[in-house]
Every structure is written in structure tokens, then in C-alpha cells.
Amino acid sequence: MAGTSPSTIGLLGARSPVGDEFIRLAPSSVRVLRFSRERRGDDEYGRWYTFDESRPETEIPVVVSLIPIWVLSERTAWLQQAGCRHLVVLSSTSRFTKVASEREADREVASLLSQGEDDLVAWGREHDVAVTILRPTMIYGSERDGNVSSIRSALRRFRFFPVVGPARGLRQPVHAADVIASLENDVFPHLGKLPIPAIDSRVILATLRKVEARGAIETARRLRQRISSIFCYAIAEGVADHDPASGIVKAMKPAAGDAADRGCARRAAGGGRF
């Protein structure tokens, strides 16, 4: 490979709602190499790559995976060839919530998620690759997603939504762009201009306490996870030697519902973001 650039990111599963948002929000200084299962022609964002062709002309130190985690766990040889040093991968809370499901298919999904996570964590430890696993409940981000957008369309057309059976399952959808927006609103104004050595546990906790003070307890806890992910990347790039966000969980307020998220259903019906 010709060279290595920390500003190069490989995006697996780029042809997805989350992939769309990732490309849209990526700064111009970051080169994003997009990978899809199907071969596609070039477009305004450049070339498309597939797994079945030779690796790109440059190393990919950071890989963000939006494909099923159990599929990615079978592609670790490709990750090594690409020079991956930090892997960010989407899993799901279904790993925990569907373990005891009455449906065999749900239990199988939970098993696949669990095994995929375990395999990637073990691979990362063996090859000194930082692995960050994100477990959202349900992500939406365009009219192409098959869950929230379908429900929203039905609500707009019929003004009601039929529920079959006891309907005990609860979900809190997350818009792909809101992950970045939450950092911009609550974290960057307080931490963004500080040098890495100046951001310690005390500073991070003080920042998150401001979020907790407005009743957004769940938001504060999710922000801590995202700050931790940023430090994992910094460690992989050699600009930090520890993660100060990892040790403050017990100092935060316990999760008891996020007052800012109570209007989810109303905003979904109205077309707004969560």
C-alpha cells in the first residue's frame, strides 16, 4: 500500500440510512472509502468498493462497520489486510433483550450478536486493534429504513397504527444524525477546544452533569459512551494513553428515563427527529 493516513475511514455497509448520514456529515478533511455488497458505479462521492476485490490503494486505519456484526466477524482477515487499527461496529441491544424471547428466531439473533461481539473483541485483543461496539435499539435516518419510516407513513395516511397482540416490546429509535448532533450540542462546546491531556474524568463528569441537570439522564449516559469511543480512537492513534470517561459511570445519576425523549411517538408521526 502506498501510505497510511489517520484521516482515512473505511465505511462498511455504506449503502444504508446510517451510511447516508455518515457520508453527509463527514468533514471534507476525512477521506471515506465506501464498501457495499454490490458493485456500484462512481458517483459524486467517489468510488465504491466491494469486499470481493483487491484492497484499496491506501491503508484504512479506522473502519466503521454498519453490516451485521456476525458477518463482519467472518471478515477479520480482510480487516487485517486493510491495516485496521480501530474498529467501530454496530451491534444491537437485542443481544440482551431477545435472549429469553418466546420466538426462536429472536433467540437466534441474540446468539449471533453475542457471538459476533465476542469474536471481534477477542480478535482485537489478539491483534492490538481497538474495538468499539455500539448497541442502539433501532436506528432510522431516511425514507429507506424499514421500521420507523414505515410506521410514520402509516400514521400519516391512516392517522392510527394497528397493534397486534399484547405489544409489550418497547423501542426508542435513534436518528443517525443525532449521534453527531448530541456531541456538537453538549460536548464540543465544553471539551472541543481543550487539549487531550486537559480532558480528565473530572472535566467530563462536570460536562455531563450539565446534561443531567436538565433531566436528560439517558442522554448523559449515551454521551459518556460516545466520549469513551472518541478516546478509544485517540488511544489507537497514539494521542492518548487512557480513557477518562470509562471510570465515571458510578458517579453519574442512575438511568431513570430521559425527560427529553418522552415525545418520541409524537415526533415520529410529525416527521421530526428523535
C-alpha positions, -999 to 999 in steps of 0.1 A, spaced: 0 0 0 12 35 -8 7 51 25 -12 55 57 -35 84 67 -53 86 100 -80 107 82 -90 77 60 -120 58 72 -135 26 57 -173 26 58 -187 -9 55 -224 -11 46 -223 24 33 -255 18 12 -278 22 43 -296 50 61 -268 53 86 -243 53 58 -261 81 41 -259 103 72 -222 93 78 -213 105 43 -233 137 46 -218 146 80 -182 136 73 -158 166 72 -141 173 39 -107 166 56 -117 129 61 -115 105 32 -142 79 34 -139 47 14 -173 32 9 -179 -5 7 -210 -23 -3 -221 -59 -11 -229 -50 -47 -206 -34 -73 -217 2 -80 -206 29 -104 -187 60 -93 -208 90 -81 -202 125 -66 -186 110 -35 -161 89 -55 -155 52 -60 -174 23 -45 -155 -8 -32 -167 -43 -26 -152 -70 -3 -145 -94 -32 -120 -71 -49 -84 -62 -40 -79 -39 -11 -78 -1 -17 -46 17 -27 -41 30 9 -43 16 44 -75 21 63 -66 27 100 -102 33 110 -131 11 99 -167 18 107 -190 -12 101 -227 -10 96 -231 -45 84 -244 -74 106 -218 -79 133 -218 -117 128 -209 -112 91 -181 -88 100 -167 -114 125 -160 -136 95 -141 -109 76 -113 -103 102 -86 -114 76 -98 -85 54 -96 -61 83 -60 -71 89 -51 -67 53 -66 -32 53 -44 -22 82 -73 -15 106 -62 -2 140 -95 9 153 -128 -8 146 -162 8 153 -191 -16 148 -228 -15 153 -244 -43 172 -278 -41 190 -294 -42 224 -312 -73 211 -281 -92 223 -297 -88 258 -334 -82 252 -340 -112 230 -321 -138 249 -352 -151 266 -377 -144 238 -405 -168 231 -396 -167 194 -368 -190 183 -358 -165 155 -353 -138 181 -331 -160 203 -310 -169 173 -304 -132 165 -294 -126 201 -269 -156 199 -255 -143 166 -250 -108 180 -234 -122 212 -210 -145 193 -201 -118 168 -193 -93 195 -172 -118 215 -153 -129 183 -144 -93 173 -133 -83 209 -111 -114 210 -97 -106 176 -90 -70 186 -71 -81 217 -51 -106 198 -41 -81 171 -39 -49 192 -69 -33 175 -92 -10 194 -127 -23 191 -157 0 199 -191 -17 199 -223 5 198 -256 -11 207 -285 12 196 -321 -1 198 -333 10 164 -317 34 140 -335 54 114 -323 81 91 -340 82 57 -372 71 40 -354 38 31 -353 23 66 -378 -5 71 -391 4 106 -397 40 117 -403 54 83 -429 26 75 -447 34 108 -446 71 101 -460 67 66 -489 46 80 -497 71 107 -497 100 82 -520 81 59 -545 64 83 -540 86 114 -537 54 135 -514 24 137 -527 -12 143 -511 -32 171 -513 -70 171 -511 -90 203 -500 -76 237 -474 -53 221 -451 -54 251 -419 -46 232 -406 -10 236 -382 7 214 -365 41 214 -354 49 178 -323 69 173 -317 91 143 -283 86 128 -275 123 126 -285 128 163 -254 109 174 -232 137 159 -257 164 169 -256 154 206 -218 157 206 -220 191 189 -246 204 214 -235 190 247 -198 180 244 -179 200 219 -187 235 234 -172 223 267 -144 199 256 -138 206 219 -111 233 224 -93 216 253 -61 197 246 -64 160 252 -43 159 284 -66 185 299 -97 163 295 -98 142 326 -126 124 344 -134 155 365 -139 177 334 -160 151 316 -182 145 346 -188 182 350 -198 184 314 -223 155 317 -237 169 350 -250 199 330 -269 175 308 -282 156 338 -293 189 354 -320 194 327 -334 159 333 -317 142 303 -303 113 323 -303 88 294 -287 114 271 -259 120 295 -252 83 298 -251 79 260 -228 109 257 -204 93 281 -203 62 258 -196 84 228 -169 103 246 -154 70 256 -154 59 219 -136 91 209 -109 83 235 -106 47 222 -98 62 188 -73 86 204 -56 58 221 -54 38 188 -38 68 171 -13 73 199 -25 107 211 -40 95 244 -29 67 268 -62 61 287 -99 67 286 -110 91 314 -147 85 305 -146 48 314 -144 53 352 -172 78 359 -203 56 353 -209 51 391 -206 88 397 -235 96 373 -271 96 381 -288 62 375 -309 58 344 -345 65 352 -359 77 318 -350 107 298 -375 135 300 -363 149 267 -373 116 249 -409 114 260 -422 129 228 -408 102 206 -441 89 192 -454 124 185 -423 134 167 -423 102 146 -458 109 135 -449 145 127 -418 136 107 -393 152 132 -362 136 146 -359 119 179 
